[in-house]
Amino acid sequence: MCTLRWRAMSERQVLIPHMTYDRIRSRLDDLPHDLAILRWSPTGVTWADGSPVPANRYAPEVGWIAIDTMFSGDFPSFAATLLEPGTVRWVQSCLAGVDAPPLLKLLEAGIRLSNSDSPNAGVAEYVLAAIMHVQHDWTGRRDNQRKAKWAQSGWNEINGTTWLVVGFGSIGGEIAKRARSFGVEVIGARRTKVSDARADAMITMDRIGEVLPVANVVVLSCPLTDETRGLVNEEFLSQMREDAILVNVSRGPVVDTAQLLEALSSGRPGHAILDVFEAEPLDPSSPLWDHARVTLTSHIAGAGSGITKRGDEVFLEQLDAYMAGRSLRLEI
């Protein structure tokens, strides 16, 4: 049983956002480690009981960038706080990627960093919902309802379609698991040749061009790397089906936006679902906002109602492993 004594120098300090503490306090108590919890807010840092932390006692070893900091807008300032004391050795992030500038600064400072798989289930559900929204033409159905128009017409099932998931990691696997239950054939693409039971077939990234002409849906769930930056360009888009749906839940720069707009205007692919963009927030003057063949959201694919609970579980699991000296399954 962990006893949270706030002043003992022998205890290892863990810095967490103040809004998360009450939610996980009892779970921290159950960990078999001596922890000194520091609560961060935009106005300063206190011990868990609210008392001030003397400057000569402030030495956090662990930090947690919880999802609360994203929702509150405190992510950059909290990440900057983690750099200040020079004592932080490991940080658990709530994000799936590590390309955000505040996280890159942590890595540059030599701080160990773990990403999170807590957004993955939400991203997968978003992808399914967004694709079916387009495939079933729910916009047209709502228009008919508003006009009190009784219109009976067929619609396109996703059953029997082929989806290419580019970047078949944990997010891609969650997407595949859900899509296959609807009768979708899933082809996953990764940098290296692997087998994966979650997909009907696996290919390497250099073979994407072979699948694009037959894929009804192309989902981008890959990390942003030198290899994937600008991956979706004129050549990539020209190989897609005219009725295909392109979905980007990876990172904006994976898609060349100017070339995507040109391709959409020429009729290939049929539709683009975009949750991420080259520059965020998306400029209000961007033609993507009112493009008839674009459905877009504001980088919220992973922000499902379960992300907070899953994020708490990841942090507590990883914190226990770190304190015990075990390997961290999500370390970068």
C-alpha positions in Angstrom: 0.0 0.0 0.0 1.4 3.4 -1.0 1.3 6.1 1.7 1.4 9.5 0.1 3.6 11.5 2.6 4.2 14.8 1.0 7.5 15.9 2.5 9.8 12.9 2.7 12.9 13.5 0.6 13.2 9.7 -0.1 9.9 9.7 -2.0 10.0 10.1 -5.7 8.0 13.1 -7.0 5.3 12.8 -9.7 4.0 15.9 -11.3 0.4 15.7 -12.6 -2.2 18.3 -13.6 -4.3 19.4 -10.6 -7.6 18.5 -12.4 -6.7 14.8 -12.6 -5.6 14.3 -9.1 -9.0 13.8 -7.4 -10.0 11.4 -10.2 -7.1 9.0 -9.6 -6.1 9.7 -6.0 -7.4 6.3 -4.7 -5.6 4.5 -7.5 -2.3 6.2 -6.7 -2.8 5.1 -3.0 -3.0 1.5 -4.2 0.3 1.5 -5.9 3.1 -0.3 -4.0 5.5 2.7 -4.2 6.4 5.7 -2.1 5.3 8.7 -4.2 5.2 12.4 -3.5 2.5 13.9 -5.7 2.9 17.4 -7.0 -0.2 19.1 -8.4 0.3 21.5 -11.3 -2.0 24.3 -12.3 -1.4 27.4 -14.5 -0.8 29.4 -11.3 1.8 27.1 -9.8 2.7 23.8 -8.2 1.6 22.5 -4.8 1.9 19.3 -2.8 -1.2 17.1 -3.0 -2.7 18.6 0.1 -2.5 22.1 -1.4 0.4 23.4 0.6 3.3 25.2 -1.3 6.4 23.4 -2.4 9.6 25.0 -1.3 12.0 25.7 -4.2 14.7 23.6 -2.6 12.4 20.6 -2.3 11.0 20.8 -5.9 12.5 17.8 -7.9 9.9 16.0 -10.0 11.1 12.8 -11.6 8.0 11.8 -13.4 5.4 13.9 -15.3 2.0 13.0 -16.8 0.6 15.0 -19.7 -3.0 13.9 -19.1 -5.8 14.4 -21.7 -7.2 17.1 -19.4 -4.4 19.5 -20.4 -5.4 19.1 -24.0 -9.1 19.9 -23.3 -8.1 22.9 -21.2 -5.5 24.2 -23.6 -2.7 23.9 -21.0 -0.7 21.3 -22.9 2.1 23.6 -24.1 2.5 25.3 -20.7 2.5 22.1 -18.7 5.0 20.5 -21.1 7.2 23.6 -20.6 7.0 23.2 -16.8 8.4 19.6 -17.2 11.5 21.0 -18.7 12.2 23.7 -16.1 13.6 21.8 -13.1 16.0 19.6 -15.0 15.1 16.6 -12.8 12.3 15.0 -14.9 13.4 11.6 -16.2 10.3 10.2 -17.7 7.0 11.6 -19.1 3.8 9.8 -20.0 1.9 11.5 -22.8 -1.8 11.2 -23.6 -1.1 11.4 -27.4 -0.6 8.6 -29.8 2.2 10.4 -31.7 5.3 12.3 -30.6 5.6 14.9 -33.4 3.9 17.8 -31.4 6.6 20.4 -30.7 6.3 20.3 -26.9 7.0 16.6 -27.0 9.9 17.0 -29.3 11.4 19.4 -26.9 11.1 16.8 -24.1 12.9 14.2 -26.3 15.6 16.7 -27.2 16.2 17.3 -23.5 17.0 13.6 -23.1 13.7 12.9 -21.2 12.3 9.4 -21.7 8.8 9.7 -23.2 5.9 7.2 -23.6 3.0 7.8 -26.0 -0.5 6.4 -25.4 -2.9 4.0 -27.0 -5.8 5.6 -25.2 -7.1 7.5 -28.3 -7.1 4.4 -30.5 -10.6 3.0 -29.8 -12.1 6.4 -30.3 -10.2 7.0 -33.6 -11.4 3.6 -34.9 -15.0 4.4 -34.0 -14.7 7.8 -35.6 -13.4 6.2 -38.9 -16.3 3.8 -39.1 -18.9 6.5 -38.3 -17.5 9.0 -40.8 -17.2 6.5 -43.6 -20.7 5.2 -43.1 -22.0 8.8 -42.9 -20.5 9.4 -46.4 -21.3 6.0 -47.8 -24.9 6.1 -46.8 -25.3 9.7 -47.8 -26.7 10.8 -44.4 -26.5 14.4 -45.5 -29.0 13.7 -48.3 -31.2 11.8 -45.9 -31.2 14.7 -43.5 -32.0 17.1 -46.3 -35.0 14.9 -47.3 -36.2 14.9 -43.6 -36.0 18.7 -43.4 -38.0 19.0 -46.6 -40.5 16.3 -45.5 -39.7 14.5 -48.6 -40.5 10.8 -48.7 -37.7 9.4 -50.8 -37.1 5.7 -51.1 -33.8 4.8 -52.8 -31.0 2.3 -52.3 -27.7 3.0 -50.6 -24.2 1.6 -50.6 -23.2 -0.9 -48.0 -19.7 -1.2 -46.7 -20.1 -5.0 -46.6 -18.0 -6.5 -49.4 -15.8 -3.4 -49.9 -12.0 -3.3 -49.7 -10.2 -1.0 -47.4 -6.5 -0.2 -47.5 -5.2 0.9 -44.1 -1.9 2.7 -44.5 0.1 2.4 -41.2 -1.2 -0.8 -39.7 -0.2 -0.3 -36.1 -2.4 -0.2 -33.0 -4.8 2.3 -34.5 -5.0 0.5 -37.8 -5.6 -2.7 -36.0 -8.5 -1.2 -34.1 -10.0 0.1 -37.3 -9.6 -3.3 -39.0 -11.2 -5.2 -36.1 -14.4 -3.1 -36.3 -14.5 -2.9 -40.1 -14.2 -6.7 -40.6 -17.2 -7.3 -38.4 -19.2 -5.4 -41.1 -17.9 -7.7 -43.9 -15.1 -5.4 -45.0 -11.9 -6.9 -46.5 -9.0 -5.1 -44.9 -5.5 -4.8 -46.4 -2.9 -3.4 -44.1 0.3 -1.6 -45.1 3.4 -1.3 -43.0 7.0 -0.3 -43.6 8.3 -3.8 -42.9 6.8 -7.1 -44.0 4.7 -8.6 -41.2 1.8 -10.9 -40.7 -1.2 -9.7 -38.7 -4.3 -11.6 -37.9 -6.4 -8.4 -37.7 -6.1 -7.9 -41.5 -7.1 -10.1 -44.4 -3.8 -9.3 -46.0 -0.6 -7.4 -45.3 1.7 -5.6 -47.7 4.7 -3.3 -47.4 4.5 0.4 -48.1 6.2 0.1 -51.4 3.3 -2.0 -52.7 0.5 0.5 -51.9 0.2 1.4 -55.6 -0.9 -2.2 -56.4 -3.9 -1.9 -54.0 -5.0 1.7 -54.6 -6.9 0.9 -57.9 -9.1 -1.7 -56.1 -9.6 0.0 -52.7 -13.0 1.5 -52.0 -11.6 3.2 -48.9 -8.1 4.3 -48.1 -7.4 5.1 -44.4 -4.2 6.9 -43.4 -3.3 6.0 -39.8 0.5 6.1 -40.2 3.0 8.2 -38.2 4.5 11.3 -39.7 8.0 10.4 -40.9 10.3 11.4 -43.8 8.8 8.5 -45.7 5.1 9.4 -45.1 5.4 13.2 -45.4 3.6 14.1 -48.7 2.8 10.4 -49.3 -0.6 11.3 -50.7 0.4 13.3 -53.7 -0.7 13.5 -57.4 0.7 10.1 -58.2 -1.0 8.4 -55.2 -4.3 10.1 -55.8 -4.3 9.3 -59.6 -4.2 5.6 -58.7 -7.3 5.7 -56.5 -10.8 4.7 -57.7 -13.1 7.5 -58.8 -15.6 6.5 -56.1 -13.0 5.9 -53.3 -13.1 7.5 -49.9 -9.8 8.9 -48.5 -9.6 9.2 -44.7 -6.8 10.9 -42.9 -6.6 10.4 -39.1 -2.8 10.4 -39.1 -1.1 13.8 -39.5 -1.9 16.6 -41.9 1.4 16.7 -43.8 0.9 13.1 -44.9 -1.5 14.6 -47.5 -0.5 17.3 -50.0 -3.6 19.5 -49.6 -3.2 21.4 -52.9 -2.9 18.2 -54.9 -5.8 16.7 -53.0 -8.0 19.6 -53.9 -7.0 19.3 -57.6 -7.7 15.6 -57.6 -11.1 16.1 -55.9 -12.0 18.7 -58.5 -11.1 16.3 -61.3 -13.3 13.6 -59.8 -10.8 11.2 -58.2 -11.2 10.2 -55.4 -14.9 10.6 -54.7 -14.6 12.0 -51.2 -12.1 12.9 -48.5 -12.7 12.7 -44.8 -10.1 14.8 -43.0 -9.5 15.2 -39.2 -5.9 16.5 -39.5 -4.4 19.2 -41.6 -1.0 20.6 -42.6 -1.5 23.7 -40.5 -3.9 23.7 -37.5 -6.2 25.2 -36.7 -7.4 25.1 -40.3 -7.5 28.6 -41.8 -11.1 29.9 -42.1 -10.4 30.8 -45.7 -9.4 27.2 -46.7 -11.4 25.8 -49.6 -11.7 22.6 -47.7 -14.4 24.0 -45.4 -17.1 24.2 -48.0 -15.9 21.7 -50.6 -18.7 19.4 -51.6 -16.5 16.3 -51.6 -14.9 17.0 -48.2 -16.0 16.1 -44.7 -13.8 17.6 -42.1 -13.5 17.7 -38.3 -11.2 19.6 -36.0 -8.6 17.0 -35.0 -11.0 15.3 -32.6 -11.1 11.7 -33.9 -9.5 10.3 -30.7 -11.6 12.5 -28.3 -14.2 9.9 -27.6 -15.9 9.6 -24.2 -13.7 6.7 -23.1 -10.3 8.4 -23.7 -10.1 9.8 -20.1 -10.6 6.5 -18.4 -8.3 4.7 -20.9 -5.7 7.4 -20.4 -5.8 7.0 -16.6 -5.3 3.2 -17.0 -2.3 3.7 -19.3 -0.6 6.2 -16.9 -1.1 4.0 -13.8 0.1 0.9 -15.6 3.2 2.7 -16.9 3.9 4.5 -13.7 3.9 1.2 -11.8 6.2 -0.3 -14.4 8.6 2.7 -14.3 8.8 2.8 -10.5 9.5 -0.9 -10.4 12.2 -0.6 -13.0 10.4 -2.7 -15.6 10.3 -1.9 -19.3 7.7 0.5 -20.6 5.6 -1.0 -23.4 4.8 2.4 -24.9 8.2 4.1 -24.6 9.4 5.9 -27.7 
